[in-house]
Amino acid sequence: MVKNINSFPDPSILYTFDEVYPPSDDTYLIIDYFKKEINENFFDGLPINSIKKILDMGTGTGIIALFFQEIKKYLSNFTSKIYASDISDAAIRCATLNEKTINYKNNINFIKSDLFRKFPPNLQQSFDIIVFNPPYLPSISDKENNIIRRRSDSNWDGGERGFEVFLEFLRQVKDFLNSEQKYYIYYISSSSTDLSELNEELEILGFQNSVLNKRHIFFEDIILNRLEEL
Ligand SMILES: C[S@@+](CC[C@H](N)C(=O)[O-])C[C@H]1O[C@@H](n2cnc3c(N)ncnc32)[C@H](O)[C@@H]1O
């Protein structure tokens, strides 16, 4: 019988620091999808034993990386190395502490970096799966149209149109994907941005987008998407 992780509990996150993004609806939209689509044999349709490296970009509390680390205990064919990165020192400290608390003996590889800028060259061409729940809302401007930005805003401020940070990620990501086999990038977008404009940019960059799930929260739909090579 194929072992399914649908009933698997969410990782327990004991630490959330003030300026670190707490696990939220968008986080669980991602985790709940993987709970349905990962089993002993397949990772969302890809052979699970072909997945050697996974990156959780913008890890925050570390919850998504910890989720992958946790399910390795239950699925013997899932042996992927897990990487987690963030631009924020506080997020890296928080995620490291959460990993220690669950006692994974430092198995997650943490990298403090603005997107891929500080990634070591030996990680180029290596990731089979990348997850990025990016800052995805448009920046706020004052009356004179100057963009207002504080340090903790990197949790949600995706730039003027809401997807500048994500587009910069996509420009850099191609060097770090394992192009020897099929790869997937999972990300969250929001209906409070111009999604048709984002889709045009994705096509120009050579990606095919699939919408996997949506949730309506307050004033917007948050959308879980998956990118693959066009
Ligand atoms: C919406 S939060 C997601 C946090 C966590 N992955 C989750 O789903 O709960 C966005 C995260 O991206 C990080 N981030 C923002 N800009 C970044 C950049 N340029 N490079 C790396 N991480 C970035 C933020 O610090 C924050 O932790």
The ligand as an SDF file (V2000), in Angstrom:
LIG
                    3D

 27 29  0  0  0  0  0  0  0  0999 V2000
    5.7020   35.7730    3.0730 C   0  0  0  0  0  0  0  0  0  0  0  0
    7.1760   35.4360    4.0290 S   0  0  0  0  0  0  0  0  0  0  0  0
    7.2050   33.6430    3.9360 C   0  0  0  0  0  0  0  0  0  0  0  0
    7.8400   32.9640    5.1350 C   0  0  0  0  0  0  0  0  0  0  0  0
    7.7100   31.4370    5.1590 C   0  0  0  0  0  0  0  0  0  0  0  0
    8.3220   30.8240    3.9970 N   0  0  0  0  0  0  0  0  0  0  0  0
    6.2650   31.0280    5.2410 C   0  0  0  0  0  0  0  0  0  0  0  0
    5.7040   30.6080    4.2170 O   0  0  0  0  0  0  0  0  0  0  0  0
    5.6660   31.1340    6.3430 O   0  0  0  0  0  0  0  0  0  0  0  0
    8.4480   35.9680    2.9030 C   0  0  0  0  0  0  0  0  0  0  0  0
    9.8720   35.6390    3.3540 C   0  0  0  0  0  0  0  0  0  0  0  0
   10.7840   36.0010    2.2860 O   0  0  0  0  0  0  0  0  0  0  0  0
   11.9250   36.6140    2.8430 C   0  0  0  0  0  0  0  0  0  0  0  0
   12.5310   37.4680    1.8090 N   0  0  0  0  0  0  0  0  0  0  0  0
   12.1090   38.6740    1.3520 C   0  0  0  0  0  0  0  0  0  0  0  0
   12.9320   39.1670    0.4200 N   0  0  0  0  0  0  0  0  0  0  0  0
   13.9170   38.2230    0.2590 C   0  0  0  0  0  0  0  0  0  0  0  0
   15.0860   38.1600   -0.5550 C   0  0  0  0  0  0  0  0  0  0  0  0
   15.4000   39.1570   -1.3840 N   0  0  0  0  0  0  0  0  0  0  0  0
   15.8790   37.0700   -0.4490 N   0  0  0  0  0  0  0  0  0  0  0  0
   15.5610   36.0550    0.4260 C   0  0  0  0  0  0  0  0  0  0  0  0
   14.4730   36.0790    1.2300 N   0  0  0  0  0  0  0  0  0  0  0  0
   13.6580   37.1350    1.1390 C   0  0  0  0  0  0  0  0  0  0  0  0
   11.3810   37.3990    4.0470 C   0  0  0  0  0  0  0  0  0  0  0  0
   12.3950   37.7140    4.9640 O   0  0  0  0  0  0  0  0  0  0  0  0
   10.3220   36.4060    4.5780 C   0  0  0  0  0  0  0  0  0  0  0  0
   10.8860   35.5240    5.5270 O   0  0  0  0  0  0  0  0  0  0  0  0
  1  2  1  0
  2  3  1  0
  2 10  1  0
  3  4  1  0
  4  5  1  0
  5  6  1  0
  5  7  1  0
  7  8  2  0
  7  9  1  0
 10 11  1  0
 11 12  1  0
 11 26  1  0
 12 13  1  0
 13 14  1  0
 13 24  1  0
 14 15  1  0
 14 23  1  0
 15 16  2  0
 16 17  1  0
 17 18  1  0
 17 23  2  0
 18 19  1  0
 18 20  2  0
 20 21  1  0
 21 22  2  0
 22 23  1  0
 24 25  1  0
 24 26  1  0
 26 27  1  0
M  CHG  2   2   1   9  -1
M  END
$$$$
